[in-house]
Amino acid sequence: MSKKQQQSRQPEKREYDHKVLDIARVARVMAGGRRFSFRAAVVIGDRNGKVGVGIGKGTDTAIAIDKAINSAKKKMVKINIETGTVPVDASAKFGSANVILKPAKEGKGIVAGGAIRTVVDLVGIKNITAKMLGGNNKLNNARATVKALLKTQ
């Protein structure tokens, strides 16, 4: 095998890491029965201050995830990170989801659950304490987290 063929077989390096938050099967009723499709919620980030949350729908989960990644790229925001944590306390509300973020000392780690942990990890924050209040919708919790991170600027 030539060197050129070996290089083409290596997987391409993505510019952003992504994690799938949620995949839901949704249906619409048409004449003749139900039509099923999938909705994917995805968080992307470069672990260096950039993050985006997007959703996509498609007839297959892979199509929905690709559309969600493209949607998230369009909605990317830049977050300032000082010493691996957020500089000040912040809270935000999106829908019924309410999120509280607090800075943490070096070595504490990410003390957060669910969607907050995913978003904060992909932003690149190493030490933070967070709490979700209100709704348990993963997409709204992720959007509220991004909103709270923007308030720390």
N, C-alpha and C positions, 0 to 999 in steps of 0.2 A: 504494500500500500504506500502511495506517495505521501510526502509531507503535506501537500495541499489537501488531500482527502482526509488525513488525520485531523487537520485543523477544522475542516467543515463539519466533522462529526461531534465536536465539542459543543456542549450546550451554550447558548448565548447568555451573556451576563445582563441581567436586568438592571435598569437604573434605579428602580424602587423595589423595596420588599413589599409584599402584600399578604394580608391575612383575611380570610373569609369570616365575616361576623355571623352571617345567617343566610340560610337558603330556605326559601318557602315555596311550596307548590300552591299556585293560585289558579283559579278556574273562572271562566266566564261561560255563561249559558247562552248557547246559540240554538238556532233551529236544528234539531237533530241530535242534541245532547250537549255535553260539557266539553269545552276546549281547555286543556291543561297547559300551563306554562310555568316557568320557574322565575323567582325573583331572588337575586343575590345582593347582599350588602357586603361591601368590601372596604377595608381601610388600607391605604398605601402610605409609605413613608420612606425617607432615606436615612433615618436614625441620626440625622444631623440638623434637625430643626424644621423639616418640611413634612407636612402630613395632609392627607385628603380622604374624605369619606364619599363613597359613591354607591349608587344602586343601578342595577340593570335587569332587564327582563328578557327572557328568550325561551325557545321551545326546548332547549337542552341546558343543563347546568353549566357546561363549559362556555356556551355562548353567553349566558347571563353573566358569568364571572368576567369574561372579556369586556362586555359592555360596561359592567360596574367599574372595572379598572380604568377604562377610558373616561368614564364620568368622574371618577375620583381625581384623575390627572387634571381635569379642567377646573376642579374646585380646590386645588392645592393652596395651602396657606403657609406662611413662614412664621415660625415661633422662635423667640429669643430664649436661649437656654444659658443660664449662668451657673457655673459650678455644678452642673449635672442635675439641677432641680429648678423649680419655678421660683422667681424672686419674691413673690408675695402671695398671700391667700387670695383665692378667687372662687366665685361660684357663678353658675349659669343655669338657665332653664330653657329647655327646648321641648315643646309639647308638655306632657306631664312629667318628663324626666328632669330631675334637679340634681346637679353635680356640685360637690365641694372639693376643691384641691388645696392642699397645704404643703409648703416646702418641708423637706426632711433633711436631717443631718447626713453627712457622708457615711456610707456603710449601712444605712437603714434599708435601702432597697425600695422596690415598688410595693407599697401596701395599698392595693386596690384590687377590685374584682371586675370580672366580665369585660365589657366593652371599654371601660376606662383603662384597664391594664393593657389592652391591645393598642389603643391609640397612643398612650404615654410611651410604651415600648418602641413603637415605630417612629415617634418624634425623636427619641434619643435621650429621654430623661431617665436618669439612673436612680434617683432618690426622690420619692414623693409619697404623701399620704393622701388618700382620696376616699370619698364616700358617695354612693348613689342613693338618692332619696326620691320617692315618688314612683314613677313608672318602671316597668321591667322590660320595656322595648329596647332591644340592643341598638337599633339604628338611632333612635332618639337619644339614648345615653351617649353614643359616640359623637353625635352632632353637638350635644350639650358640652361634652368634654372639649371639643375643638373650640367652641364658643368661649368657654372658661379660660382655655389656654391663651386665646387672643386678648382677653382682659388683663393678663399678666404683663403685657408689653409695656 
